Amino acid sequence: MLVATLPDWVEPVARYMATDGLKGTFRVAAISLTGSLVIGVLLGTLLTIRFLPSRAAIRLYIEVWRGLPILVTVFMIFFALPKLGSQFRFTAFTSASIALTLWGSAQVAEATRGAVQSIPREQQEAAAALGFGWVGRHAYVILPQALRRLLPPLVSLLVNIIQNTTLAQVIGAAELLETAERSVERLGGLQPDGSLGNPHYLPIFGAVMVVFFVISFPLTRLAAYLERRLV
């Protein structure tokens, strides 16, 4: 059998990377995507209101978190915020999730603004004629149509978030790349007989590459398909 021919180090490393690393990657991605959607759709919709103070504040939010490298945001949350007080001290996992949520919500907000403004104004006028207020018009008429147009960029955002979870590695969060690096360090460290082990860089980091490709490629094809069908 193929399993019987694998080296002894493969099974424990693969199990560790799958149960700890891949699970951590999906957790960060799920939390970040959910937060990005909730915050981004709300801000993007509010950005279409013709009220200068709110538009200026939301535009500043978008430009700051879109403009900053995500790694800088991660460092700010993990290292700088605790200087303001212990209540701002977050774990590596939480810091990475917050950073990706800030970046992702800025992307979703801008995409939502475009999608909402692409709906013909006659739709709003018709909903207003039926007695809907601003909230009712957007909740029942505008946003359902805008979200359909948002699906392709949201799938692309999911791909970007999954790939950017690797940035959590720099602050020690247990995601896929971090568990791969820990495995390399353990295998290449000092062995019981006093010799240095083989770190197996190529197969371990090659496996990380394959996993991200297997996850990302179908999603990019799905985004392209949805763009052809829905936009």
Summary of the structure (lengths in Angstrom):
residues: 231
radius of gyration: 22.3
end to end distance: 48.9
largest distance: 82.7
contacts: 706
relative contact order: 0.14
helix: 83%
strand: 1%
